[in-house]
Amino acid sequence: MMQLFNFMKYSSLGVLLPVLLLAFADAQPVSPIAPVAPTRPAAAAPARLDLAWPTPNRAFFEGRGIEAFVQPTASGVVESGLFGGYRNGGTRFHEGIDLKALLRDKRGGPIDPIFAVLPGVVRYINLIPGNSDYGRYVVIEHTGVTPSVYSLYAHLSAVQPGLRIGDTVERGQRIATMGRSSSTIAIPKTQAHVHFELGVRLTDNFQAWYDAKGFGNRNQHGLYNGYNLVGFDPLDFFRKWRAGKVAGFQDYFAQMQQAVRVRVVTRAVPDFVRRYPSLLKKPLPTDGNTLGGWEIVCNPTGLPFAWTPLTTMETLCERPGSVRIVAYDEAIIKAWRSRSIILMTRAGPKPGRDLQDVIDVLFK
């Protein structure tokens, strides 16, 4: 059951408005979290994607259960290899799915080839396991789909010889070999797997945000640092695609769970919007109107998947730089304890740690 909350509590990005303006703003109607109809002409239905599975294991396409292709953690609970909050009693977030080894050498090591799930361009390769929790990993941007999502393949034992950043790869092309590499986790042979992600990149100005955070170590991975990548559930996408509920990513994004709507008062146009224009629910203001801000709908993990630009007239009584929670779904937020999306305060809700990081990266 959707529950709607209307608040004027602002984040640290801005200062509280004068009491008079707060009273005026509180009097304004608030829309429920519901699909926002685009004002643009309806586009032709997208062609159904032709997806490949990342490993040779055919269990998913044969309709078998997750135990046939998902690698659990040491707990042995198969759900621990899924996307979401299935670890540490539901409090630890896992941003991908872990796919188990099917093929092994004489010493028990994994030798499964890893395949690109769609045609795309290799954007990043990390060959030094000690530089990342992902170990060796490859990121491919799928430029031929809308929006142009990335796929990520981690814990590799080796990257395919000759594969380079900037290379174009085909659907089903071998890009690596499954492994158990990582900078921090000692993955046993028996739990070797490929960590597989699908998602979007938040910003091309990531380094400025990273430097401002003061992590105390160098960003080894440029734009393809995990903080700049926001994933969605790959298995959920594959299941809906297999069932014919979505043809591709545009359909899938339109059906995402709407967990929170955030209002950001700024004239800035994030490069995220320019790279993913299909997520705009209406065109940017023109004909003398000036951009005054955004209403952004995010899913339970904080992925910003629906953007509505606002004019300066629509944000007339709001302070530039302010951020507020317009609405949120309480049941969804409670179900996703592994992500800090809403922080409840005595004055009302404000963005939690994970959602605030997403907003800060987007508008840095």
Secondary structure as the mmCIF struct_conf table of DSSP 4:
data_model
#
loop_
_struct_conf.conf_type_id
_struct_conf.id
_struct_conf.beg_label_comp_id
_struct_conf.beg_label_asym_id
_struct_conf.beg_label_seq_id
_struct_conf.end_label_comp_id
_struct_conf.end_label_asym_id
_struct_conf.end_label_seq_id
STRN STRN1 TYR A 10 TYR A 10
TURN_TY1_P TURN_TY1_P1 SER A 12 LEU A 13
BEND BEND1 GLY A 14 GLY A 14
HELX_LH_PP_P HELX_LH_PP_P1 LEU A 16 PRO A 18
HELX_RH_AL_P HELX_RH_AL_P1 VAL A 19 ASP A 26
TURN_TY1_P TURN_TY1_P2 ALA A 27 ALA A 27
BEND BEND2 GLN A 28 GLN A 28
BEND BEND3 ILE A 33 ILE A 33
HELX_LH_PP_P HELX_LH_PP_P2 PRO A 35 PRO A 38
BEND BEND4 THR A 39 ARG A 40
HELX_LH_PP_P HELX_LH_PP_P3 PRO A 41 LEU A 49
BEND BEND5 PRO A 54 PRO A 56
TURN_TY1_P TURN_TY1_P3 ALA A 59 GLY A 63
HELX_RH_3T_P HELX_RH_3T_P1 ILE A 66 ALA A 68
TURN_TY1_P TURN_TY1_P4 PHE A 69 PHE A 69
STRN STRN2 VAL A 70 VAL A 70
HELX_LH_PP_P HELX_LH_PP_P4 GLN A 71 PRO A 72
TURN_TY1_P TURN_TY1_P5 ALA A 74 SER A 75
HELX_RH_3T_P HELX_RH_3T_P2 VAL A 78 GLY A 81
BEND BEND6 LEU A 82 PHE A 83
STRN STRN3 GLY A 84 ARG A 87
HELX_RH_3T_P HELX_RH_3T_P3 ASN A 88 GLY A 90
TURN_TY1_P TURN_TY1_P6 THR A 91 THR A 91
STRN STRN4 ARG A 92 HIS A 94
BEND BEND7 GLY A 96 GLY A 96
STRN STRN5 ILE A 97 LYS A 100
HELX_LH_PP_P HELX_LH_PP_P5 ALA A 101 ALA A 101
STRN STRN6 ARG A 104 ARG A 104
TURN_TY1_P TURN_TY1_P7 LYS A 106 ARG A 107
BEND BEND8 GLY A 108 GLY A 108
STRN STRN7 PRO A 110 PRO A 110
STRN STRN8 PRO A 113 PHE A 115
BEND BEND9 VAL A 117 PRO A 119
STRN STRN9 GLY A 120 ASN A 126
HELX_RH_3T_P HELX_RH_3T_P4 PRO A 129 ASN A 131
TURN_TY1_P TURN_TY1_P8 ASP A 133 TYR A 134
STRN STRN10 ARG A 136 GLU A 141
TURN_TY1_P TURN_TY1_P9 THR A 143 GLY A 144
BEND BEND10 VAL A 145 PRO A 147
STRN STRN11 TYR A 150 LEU A 156
BEND BEND11 SER A 157 SER A 157
STRN STRN12 ALA A 158 VAL A 159
HELX_LH_PP_P HELX_LH_PP_P6 GLN A 160 GLN A 160
TURN_TY1_P TURN_TY1_P10 PRO A 161 GLY A 162
TURN_TY1_P TURN_TY1_P11 ILE A 165 GLY A 166
STRN STRN13 THR A 168 VAL A 169
TURN_TY1_P TURN_TY1_P12 ARG A 171 GLY A 172
STRN STRN14 ARG A 174 THR A 177
STRN STRN15 GLY A 179 GLY A 179
BEND BEND12 SER A 183 THR A 184
HELX_RH_3T_P HELX_RH_3T_P5 LYS A 189 GLN A 191
STRN STRN16 HIS A 193 ARG A 201
BEND BEND13 ASP A 204 ASP A 204
HELX_RH_AL_P HELX_RH_AL_P2 PHE A 206 LYS A 213
TURN_TY1_P TURN_TY1_P13 GLY A 214 GLY A 214
BEND BEND14 GLY A 216 ASN A 217
BEND BEND15 GLN A 220 HIS A 221
HELX_RH_3T_P HELX_RH_3T_P6 GLY A 222 TYR A 224
BEND BEND16 ASN A 225 ASN A 225
HELX_RH_3T_P HELX_RH_3T_P7 GLY A 226 ASN A 228
STRN STRN17 LEU A 229 PHE A 232
HELX_RH_AL_P HELX_RH_AL_P3 PRO A 234 ARG A 242
TURN_TY1_P TURN_TY1_P14 ALA A 243 GLY A 244
BEND BEND17 LYS A 245 LYS A 245
BEND BEND18 ALA A 247 GLY A 248
HELX_RH_AL_P HELX_RH_AL_P4 PHE A 249 ALA A 254
TURN_TY1_P TURN_TY1_P15 GLN A 255 GLN A 255
BEND BEND19 MET A 256 MET A 256
STRN STRN18 VAL A 260 VAL A 264
BEND BEND20 ARG A 267 ARG A 267
HELX_RH_AL_P HELX_RH_AL_P5 ASP A 271 ARG A 275
HELX_RH_3T_P HELX_RH_3T_P8 PRO A 277 LEU A 279
STRN STRN19 LEU A 280 LEU A 280
BEND BEND21 LYS A 281 LYS A 282
HELX_LH_PP_P HELX_LH_PP_P7 PRO A 283 PRO A 285
TURN_TY1_P TURN_TY1_P16 ASP A 287 GLY A 288
STRN STRN20 LEU A 291 CYS A 298
TURN_TY1_P TURN_TY1_P17 PRO A 300 THR A 301
STRN STRN21 PRO A 304 THR A 311
TURN_TY1_P TURN_TY1_P18 THR A 312 CYS A 317
BEND BEND22 GLU A 318 GLU A 318
TURN_TY1_P TURN_TY1_P19 PRO A 320 GLY A 321
STRN STRN22 VAL A 323 TYR A 328
HELX_RH_AL_P HELX_RH_AL_P6 GLU A 330 ALA A 335
TURN_TY1_P TURN_TY1_P20 ARG A 337 SER A 338
BEND BEND23 ARG A 339 ARG A 339
STRN STRN23 ILE A 342 THR A 345
TURN_TY1_P TURN_TY1_P21 ARG A 346 ALA A 347
STRN STRN24 GLY A 348 PRO A 351
HELX_RH_AL_P HELX_RH_AL_P7 ARG A 353 PHE A 363
#
